[in-house]
């Protein structure tokens, strides 16, 4: 019997004729519960309910949405043990420290940060030009569809993660499309979300959940007239299908697609601390079996004896480490295909580990590959194939000119990093590489691996295509992430009493506003 979907404020049976089960990747065994593939009629009903909910909430103050988000965060904390246990069962990610101590607390923190932003209001960038009486502010955009990924069952979950929190804080209903890898985890979050919605007086249809649709209905969803915007995190191929549909309909869609996150390790850094960098890289690359969107998948080096020693040092660490459990058989297959693509383009395997229990769990040997700079220049597209998992490609350039040529071939990435000597011996090389790399990454790091993504206001978790579909947004970092799901609303000559509270002469909200070019919390005299 299929699990129920959350539609228009009620848990109800699906009318779908197809179903699926999640798999425990640590055992390769399917789990017991069946989940429906919703037909278009259910998506259509959800869209109608979301549109009705938006009509109710579109003029509500930020405090109403903040109250929901805070109540939701408290509900998650109250059921944390069950959520963590289910996420572990469905993804193979360890309970501690990953799920219990890192990801679930981050999920709750994101919701509360979004609540604080909604309550305070400065995220909306209220702007007032007093003399011509022209005023603008970011306001809610309408129902938002959120597609969650497989690799963060909590922090990026379609009905609890960062996109969900940002869309709600901006004042929008959310229709969540769950990920097939962790439907039960998503159901537990949805139960807490619906309870919070009822407790805080949100209208039916403010939060809704369907588990899966056909590819055709997914494209139809993001292009429907009742959807105002979409947030998507997942594979490049599926994301581009959705983007094409949304673009044809003129609908905003915010995509996080793929990234190999180049790391440059310059000669002075290796002379100074080779073993330490080998430790840092290996730990970052193999953490979580490499299943992070900011996993360092490409390392760029200059030829030399220390580079050879560094490759040997990392290879030894890869060979020694036990391969982690991959999220699913599909991830395992995709990783294998990515490595095959790299090898066919000229990369060779220089180190791999043993995976003796590969038959009983989803896993793949830790794999370190090597290519020379000319091979990369001959096949730049193929040698940037994402091998999502516990694999990395080292590319060794003959000199700085070849290294710069390689840099100019890089696609857009979420992150890019340069390791340099601490006393400045690599500064001349850094000054030549950094301007080229800067335009190709959303976040530039120095002397640290990119796997950590802090939820802080200045964080950019975005980047040029194909890291995302648009280089001007971030999926992490409040308040900026909220503005993806908002529209700029301008008022020209409108009387103060008719304006949204953030734009009225009297600033009753306490938000920061840009008045005649100066940021202030003051009212207009």
C-alpha angles and dihedrals in degrees: 000000000000122000114248126258125228107242129165094342096313137093104231141164117271120238091213118128095207129066141178141199130219120235131225101234092199090065103018087232123133116242122241104248125088120216126196131243100222118227121225091263089068093045088049092051091048091051091051091050092048091051090051091049091052092054087057099046105032094099097039120121120250090253091072093057092042090055090053093048092049092048090048091051090052091049091053091051090051091055098033097122094055093045093050093047092051094046089052091050094049100040107024089232110146119260091224130071099349105052106020100036104029119017103037094046088049090052092053091044092052091053092050093046089051090049091052091050092049091048096047097042104205090117088076093067097224107205124190130185101192104195098051089033094230116150135175139184139168110256136178115294103202138257113357127205116212124197112193127208131236100241102062108043091177114021095045098027112143093238101033110022136093098287091049093048093048094048093050094045088054088056104259137131114239130219105197122206106200126218117250092227095067112019096146092053089051091049091055090052091047091052090054091045093052092047089052091047091054093045093052098042100252115163123253110274095032090116121022136167135206119172104210142352134186115272089250093053091047089057090045090051097055092047098045117122091235094059114083100187143347135219116203133179118179146073122355095233096053093040093054091052089055092045092054091052094045093046092052089055094043092244122147113242123181112206132190104191122157141332137177095191105216119229120200115202109190125207097253091054091053092047089052105041113000097151093047093052090047088055093047094047096046093048092049096044095048098037110121088001087293093292098140126112087228095048110140100244100161127049121189120202142168117241117261145108094278089052090053090049091049093052089051091049094051091043090055091052092049091050093049100046120089110243114250125236114269121225097247146341087265091058090048091052092046092051091051090050092049092052090048090054091052092048094049089053093056107279119131129206110246098173139012136168134228120262102188095169096049090124094058101044139024107267145124132207115269100259128201115188131190134203133169123240096255092053088054092050090049093051108020096153097049094043090055092057109134112245095192105206142034098344135099137185122220116201118194117202122202094224143346094276091058090045090054091048089053090049091054089056095055119117120224116290139184092236143012127188138195123200112201141169111279094230097052103264090132096045096106091054091043092053091056097044102040099066091053094044094044092067092051102052136056096214124032117202133190123209097342134090117252103230097101116079111189117208095231132134094252096048118118114199095175139071146166120315130318091027086062137351092250129025094213100074140068126209091200127046125069129254096019094056091060094063091067087073099044138081126223107245119196126196118197117193094342116154114254096242090056094053128094110268092254090061102041120110092249111064101217093160100062090226122145112255133187104235116180090337098311127101112233143151091213127113123245110262 
